Amino acid sequence: MQPNFNEIDTLLNSDPIAGYQQVQTALAALWQGERNHIANLANTSALLFCHLGKLNWAGFYLYDGHELVVGPFQGKPACVRIALGRGVCGHAAVTGQTQIVPDVHAFADHIACDAASQSEIVIPLYKDKRLLGVLDLDSPVLGRFTTADATGLGAITTALISACDWPV
């Protein structure tokens, strides 16, 4: 069944919880039969970038055993490597907690890859207590991200982790 992308856009604006459920359904359709983590991360970043609205970057940083390295994304070219504990992404990776930053200029260790970014949300990706990476979304709008975004994106990343074969 092909997802109704117009319905996703409408729901995300009027009922974010239902909207994120539709996003997750659409992503599950894209992931069906595909276990490659790069392919699924690429389609996930593309769908999120196209349908969440007010984003200037959506993508993944993957943990290589030492640091976070840019993975599939949509947006302007990005910082390639981020040390654990540095910036919003590195902080989310180390703490294992979603980070919602309403104003990136107020985050003491923010790494500015795109000067247009004003707010950010980062969801850590862990499987069996092993860090895989992070999902990072940036917005040119202050206060763009809410707890509804954190909940919806958290559910999406949980499903994504299960939908992929991850390198050991």
C-alpha positions in Angstrom: 0.0 0.0 0.0 1.4 3.3 -1.1 1.4 5.9 1.8 -0.5 9.1 1.3 2.2 11.8 1.6 -0.3 14.7 1.4 -2.1 13.2 4.4 1.3 13.1 6.3 1.9 16.8 5.7 -1.7 17.7 6.8 -1.5 15.5 9.9 1.9 16.8 11.0 0.5 20.3 11.0 -2.8 19.5 12.7 -2.1 16.4 14.8 1.6 15.7 15.2 1.1 12.3 17.0 -1.1 11.0 14.1 1.3 12.6 11.6 4.3 10.8 13.1 2.3 7.5 13.0 1.7 8.1 9.3 5.4 8.9 8.8 6.3 5.7 10.5 3.9 3.8 8.3 5.4 5.4 5.2 8.9 4.5 6.3 7.9 0.9 7.1 6.7 0.7 3.5 10.0 2.0 2.2 12.0 -0.3 4.5 10.0 -3.4 3.6 12.3 -6.1 2.2 15.4 -4.0 2.7 17.8 -4.6 5.6 20.8 -2.5 4.4 21.3 0.2 7.0 22.7 2.8 4.5 19.7 2.4 2.2 17.2 2.7 5.0 19.0 5.6 6.6 19.0 7.4 3.2 15.3 6.9 2.6 14.5 7.9 6.2 16.5 11.2 5.9 14.9 12.0 2.6 11.3 11.4 3.8 11.9 13.3 7.0 13.4 16.3 5.1 10.6 16.4 2.6 7.7 16.1 5.0 8.5 17.4 8.5 8.7 21.1 7.4 10.9 23.9 8.5 14.1 21.9 8.3 17.4 22.8 6.7 19.2 19.5 7.5 18.0 16.0 8.3 20.4 13.1 8.6 22.5 10.6 10.5 25.9 10.6 12.0 27.2 7.0 12.5 29.5 5.8 15.2 32.7 4.3 13.8 34.1 3.0 17.1 35.9 6.3 17.9 33.7 9.2 16.7 30.5 10.2 14.8 31.0 10.3 11.0 28.4 11.9 8.7 26.1 9.4 7.1 23.1 9.7 4.8 21.5 13.1 4.9 19.5 15.8 3.1 20.7 19.5 3.2 23.8 21.5 2.8 27.2 19.8 3.2 27.9 18.9 6.8 30.6 18.5 9.3 32.2 15.2 8.6 33.4 14.1 12.0 32.1 14.9 15.5 33.9 13.8 18.7 31.9 12.1 21.3 30.7 14.6 23.9 31.1 17.5 21.4 28.1 19.5 20.2 24.5 18.5 20.4 25.2 15.2 18.4 28.2 14.2 20.5 26.3 15.0 23.7 23.3 12.9 22.7 25.6 10.0 21.8 27.3 10.0 25.1 24.3 10.5 27.3 22.0 8.3 25.3 19.2 10.9 25.7 17.3 12.9 23.1 18.4 16.5 22.9 16.0 19.3 22.1 17.8 22.6 21.6 15.3 25.5 21.1 18.2 28.0 20.4 21.5 26.5 19.2 23.3 29.7 20.0 22.5 29.2 23.7 24.1 25.7 23.6 27.6 26.3 24.8 29.3 23.7 22.6 27.1 23.9 19.5 28.9 23.0 16.3 27.7 25.3 13.5 27.8 23.4 10.2 25.1 25.6 8.7 24.9 29.2 10.0 21.2 29.2 9.2 20.4 26.6 11.9 18.6 28.1 14.9 17.2 24.9 16.6 18.1 21.3 16.7 16.9 17.9 17.8 19.1 14.8 18.1 18.0 11.3 18.8 20.6 8.7 19.8 20.6 5.3 18.1 21.4 2.4 20.4 21.0 -1.3 19.9 21.6 -3.6 22.8 23.4 -0.8 24.6 25.7 -0.3 21.6 25.9 3.1 20.1 25.1 3.1 16.4 24.9 6.8 15.8 22.4 9.7 16.0 19.6 11.2 14.0 20.1 14.9 13.7 17.5 17.5 12.5 18.3 21.2 12.2 15.8 24.0 11.6 16.2 27.7 10.6 13.4 28.4 13.1 13.9 29.0 16.8 12.0 26.6 19.0 11.0 24.4 16.0 11.2 21.1 17.9 8.8 19.9 20.6 8.3 16.8 22.9 5.9 15.5 20.2 8.8 15.6 17.8 11.0 13.8 20.3 8.3 11.1 20.9 7.5 10.6 17.2 11.2 10.6 16.1 12.0 8.3 19.0 9.4 5.7 17.8 10.7 6.0 14.2 14.3 5.5 15.2 13.4 2.5 17.4 11.6 0.9 14.3 14.5 1.8 12.1 17.1 0.2 14.3 15.0 -3.1 14.1 14.5 -2.8 10.4 18.3 -2.8 9.6 21.2 -5.1 9.7 24.0 -3.2 11.4 27.7 -3.8 11.0 29.4 -5.4 14.0 
